[in-house]
């Protein structure tokens, strides 16, 4: 009885195993990506594009009067003061102030824009959590729409 073991070359088996693994990984990736839905374009793409164009026009109109629009935060009084251009306060002005919190969307707030005859509106910021806020002001004066935004850092309450 001859018990000498025959030594086999491992390369054919390794090559077949490599290609089998490669083909199954490729098929797995194709199946995974076919069930994963990624919409790059929204269904109302053209409507959003028109809205974006409107926003560009608002920004361009606001750019011409930007030096006369102001937003300031008083940490002692916990107030945000918005100053509108004098020529807009003489006309009927409607709008809204949106407080956007980038780190927590659930904290966003919106307030109606109600400027006095002096063009000022004071908003109580005591109920806003400390941190970074983006204050966005949208308003219409006459038939023209405008937009102004500014970053504000709300500090801890001073006692």
Secondary structure per residue as TSV (DSSP state, phi and psi in degrees):
chain	resnum	aa	ss	phi	psi
A	1	X	-	360.0	125.5
A	2	X	-	-98.3	116.4
A	3	X	-	-104.2	17.6
A	4	X	-	-71.0	127.4
A	5	X	-	-81.3	138.3
A	6	X	-	-89.0	126.0
A	7	X	-	-86.8	125.6
A	8	X	-	-101.6	152.7
A	9	X	-	-80.6	123.2
A	10	X	S	-79.0	-11.4
A	11	X	H	-63.2	-43.3
A	12	X	H	-60.7	-41.5
A	13	X	H	-67.3	-40.6
A	14	X	H	-64.8	-40.5
A	15	X	H	-66.8	-43.7
A	16	X	H	-64.0	-42.2
A	17	X	H	-63.8	-40.9
A	18	X	H	-60.9	-48.9
A	19	X	H	-66.5	-36.6
A	20	X	H	-64.7	-42.2
A	21	X	H	-65.9	-41.3
A	22	X	H	-63.7	-45.0
A	23	X	H	-65.8	-43.4
A	24	X	H	-68.1	-35.2
A	25	X	H	-65.8	-40.8
A	26	X	H	-64.7	-44.9
A	27	X	H	-63.2	-40.5
A	28	X	H	-61.1	-41.7
A	29	X	H	-65.6	-40.9
A	30	X	H	-64.1	-43.2
A	31	X	H	-65.3	-43.2
A	32	X	H	-61.0	-46.5
A	33	X	H	-71.3	-26.5
A	34	X	H	-72.2	-27.3
A	35	X	H	-90.9	-12.4
A	36	X	-	-91.1	113.2
A	37	X	-	-90.0	124.1
A	38	X	-	-130.4	106.9
A	39	X	-	-90.7	114.5
A	40	X	S	-86.7	-24.8
A	41	X	S	-123.0	130.0
A	42	X	-	-74.7	164.0
A	43	X	T	-68.1	-30.8
A	44	X	T	-105.9	47.4
A	45	X	H	-57.0	-46.3
A	46	X	H	-68.4	-36.9
A	47	X	H	-64.7	-41.4
A	48	X	H	-66.0	-36.4
A	49	X	H	-64.5	-39.6
A	50	X	H	-65.9	-42.2
A	51	X	H	-61.9	-39.4
A	52	X	H	-65.8	-39.6
A	53	X	H	-63.7	-38.5
A	54	X	H	-62.0	-40.1
A	55	X	H	-63.9	-39.2
A	56	X	H	-62.7	-41.8
A	57	X	H	-65.6	-39.2
A	58	X	H	-60.3	-45.6
A	59	X	H	-62.8	-40.1
A	60	X	H	-64.6	-42.1
A	61	X	H	-64.5	-41.5
A	62	X	H	-67.6	-32.8
A	63	X	H	-59.0	-34.7
A	64	X	H	-69.0	-25.8
A	65	X	H	-115.6	11.9
A	66	X	G	-55.9	-32.9
A	67	X	G	-70.1	-18.1
A	68	X	G	-100.8	2.0
A	69	X	-	-107.6	133.9
A	70	X	E	-141.4	152.0
A	71	X	E	-140.0	125.8
A	72	X	E	-136.2	151.9
A	73	X	E	-119.9	129.7
A	74	X	E	-107.6	106.5
A	75	X	T	-68.8	-25.1
A	76	X	T	-72.6	-48.1
A	77	X	T	-83.6	-10.2
A	78	X	T	56.0	51.9
A	79	X	E	-133.3	146.0
A	80	X	E	-111.9	125.1
A	81	X	E	-109.2	129.0
A	82	X	E	-113.5	127.3
A	83	X	E	-112.6	122.5
A	84	X	-	-97.5	156.7
A	85	X	-	-62.7	141.8
A	86	X	H	-58.0	-37.2
A	87	X	H	-67.6	-22.8
A	88	X	H	-81.6	-28.1
A	89	X	H	-74.7	-19.7
A	90	X	T	-77.2	-21.9
A	91	X	S	-99.8	170.9
A	92	X	-	-72.6	117.1
A	93	X	E	-113.1	127.7
A	94	X	E	-126.4	147.8
A	95	X	E	176.6	-168.7
A	96	X	E	-148.1	155.5
A	97	X	E	-117.4	122.6
A	98	X	E	-109.8	122.7
A	99	X	E	-97.8	110.1
A	100	X	E	-105.5	124.7
A	101	X	-	-106.4	104.8
A	102	X	T	-59.5	-32.0
A	103	X	T	-85.5	-13.8
A	104	X	-	-154.7	98.9
A	105	X	G	-63.7	-25.5
A	106	X	G	-68.0	-14.1
A	107	X	G	-92.3	-3.5
A	108	X	-	-58.2	145.6
A	109	X	E	-134.7	157.5
A	110	X	E	-138.8	136.5
A	111	X	E	-129.3	143.9
A	112	X	E	-72.7	137.9
A	113	X	-	-78.6	117.4
A	114	X	-	-137.2	81.2
A	115	X	-	-80.3	146.5
A	116	X	-	-78.1	-176.9
A	117	X	T	-66.7	-21.0
A	118	X	T	-82.8	-2.9
A	119	X	S	83.5	10.7
A	120	X	E	-106.3	144.2
A	121	X	E	-136.8	129.4
A	122	X	E	-108.0	127.8
A	123	X	E	-115.9	130.9
A	124	X	E	-71.9	122.5
A	125	X	-	-103.9	10.0
A	126	X	T	-66.7	-28.0
A	127	X	T	-89.4	0.7
A	128	X	S	-87.6	134.0
A	129	X	-	-68.5	147.9
A	130	X	S	-60.3	143.2
A	131	X	E	138.2	-168.6
A	132	X	E	-83.5	129.5
A	133	X	E	-128.1	145.5
A	134	X	E	-110.3	116.1
A	135	X	E	-96.2	119.3
A	136	X	E	-115.4	125.8
A	137	X	E	-113.0	120.0
A	138	X	E	-111.2	129.4
A	139	X	E	-150.5	158.8
A	140	X	E	-122.5	126.9
A	141	X	E	-122.3	115.4
A	142	X	T	70.6	-120.8
A	143	X	T	-109.2	1.4
A	144	X	E	-99.4	138.4
A	145	X	E	-100.4	144.9
A	146	X	E	-134.4	160.7
A	147	X	E	-147.7	134.1
A	148	X	E	-139.2	136.9
A	149	X	E	-139.9	152.9
A	150	X	E	-154.9	144.3
A	151	X	E	-81.3	140.3
A	152	X	E	-135.3	134.2
A	153	X	E	-105.2	114.8
A	154	X	E	-84.3	124.9
A	155	X	-	-90.0	168.3
A	156	X	-	-60.5	152.4
A	157	X	-	-66.3	134.0
A	158	X	-	-91.4	128.4
A	159	X	-	-102.7	360.0
